[in-house]
């Protein structure tokens, strides 16, 4: 039986607040699990959004820069209670996981190289590889509806993995192709757009919320201070990384490791594993990166905490800007063929981005050393002498648990952590 398209009466703000807190504490499993959880809580169980409203919002959020699950929660809160509802839903989706990630990051920085802790992370890293591959399958099934979509995804993957082309260039090319292709589709009579004055006010307010603290850091500490550099890095990341958390991770991981040198590839994978074990958006791994950048430059835990705080602000403040500015246009965009075509092409390119992420992390999990070739053809090449068969075995166990027996992500991570401990002890 189809769900009705009209939404029922809105819940009270207090009732919604409790639900957003529940979702924030239970949102394990990365974007796929979080999107499913929100659908179950606010569409199936409570009927606060209709199926049509939810899917329209999901399609829009997947095509924005940044974490789509957090933005979807913000949109749902905005739809029910305006700006205060969006703030409540977005913040409660992020803050529980952020507190846990910070605590675990501090423990990792101080105790992470103890043998038992390393053994547990060894197993978790192998499980993360299977989790990322599962996410690839989920997104591909949803996003690739035609041969053209498959071609866009394949070209995006080759451009990133084999040639190392800039991510914004790939997204721009996909958007242009989709925009031109959308002009060949029949157009329905679109509804009127909101008044532009409202958009300008929203953009001005939330741009200030986002960027004024960054300007203050530059003025007080100087443009070369690590906190300023962290703020600039994650502010840029918020603008250029379309396609949700996995696309952000693909771009960020390589930039933070290769260009900035803030942490090693092994630590980057450990950070992703840590973020996978906690509730909240997977993009909280940026907090791990920001912590280590400042922890090493400033020296000590408090420097790391400052770096984590700057990272959180620069990662999530833009999300409120995108949603509060764009939410009133969700329906209108879907009714305009050229715009919807551009967004659909970006979605297809994101599948190639996720495949690139999967291979990049997979190579670093399974091999001790991975390097990128020089020249115009620049694929990642592993050192086969460093191949780790036990990491592959644990990844296979995780894949079977997730894909064959549909075991939950947290249970799978716990199982692989225990197996990692057992393997290392033996």
Beta strands, then each sheet from edge to edge (+ up, - down):
strand 1: 370-372
strand 2: 380-382
sheet 1: 1+ 2-
end
